[in-house]
Amino acid sequence: MDALLDNWSLYGEGFWGTVQLTIFASLLALGLGIVMAAFRVAPVGSLRAFGTVWVNVLRNTPLTLLFFAVLLGLPRFGLVLPFQTFAVLALGCYTSAFICEVVRSGINTVPVGQGEAARSLGMGFTQSLGNVVLPQAFRAVIPPIGSTLIALAKNSAIAGSFSVTELLGVYKPLAELGYSVVWSFVWIAAGYLILTLTISALFNVLEKRWGIPR
């Protein structure tokens, strides 16, 4: 208990860093994931190819390697940003590949006749997708999106190895101060549990309100 009480501000700073990473990376992942899902079902072949490459490359690349590519590679091209921003880019882009497949699976659950009816009313692809298909698909994919964002929150622990302030990195200064490593990790795990349970509760509320009745 002393490890937590004596270093409350240190734990709080790390927890807040993880929360920020999770929120910003989740927003980026959701935005990119929906766009890539739209690309993958688009009638334009080049867009479908781009979406397919995006998903296959990112989904099959180890996240640690992607962190190295973003944090060490982009500055070589003159793009210098705070490490936290690079971490958000790596986490968000990586998770967007999984969000894309989740959303695409939801789109596939919408009856084909829905899109055809929208086109018969004069809607283009973008209008029918945004106004008819995606709202229905969203109802089916609320639980898997929640699970994907929970995984993102836990994956954010990798950022600590790249000089980004986050919860897991708290154990290093605590170990240097002589606190028990076991108890340090116990309270770190408790922080992640609080974060993941919060995300789970949020998506449970969304599912009860907008999900498909069972």
Secondary structure, 3 states (H helix, E strand, C coil): CHHHHCCHHHHHHHHHHHHHHHHHHHHHHHHHHHHHHHHHCCCCHHHHHHHHHHHHHHHCCCHHHHHHHHHHHHHHHCCCCCHHHHHHHHHHHHHHHHHHHHHHHHHHHCCHHHHHHHHHCCCCHHHHHHHHHHHHHHHHHHHHHHHHHHHHHHHHHHHHHHCCCCCHHHHHHHHHCCCCHHHHHHHHHHHHHHHHHHHHHHHHHHHHHHCCCC
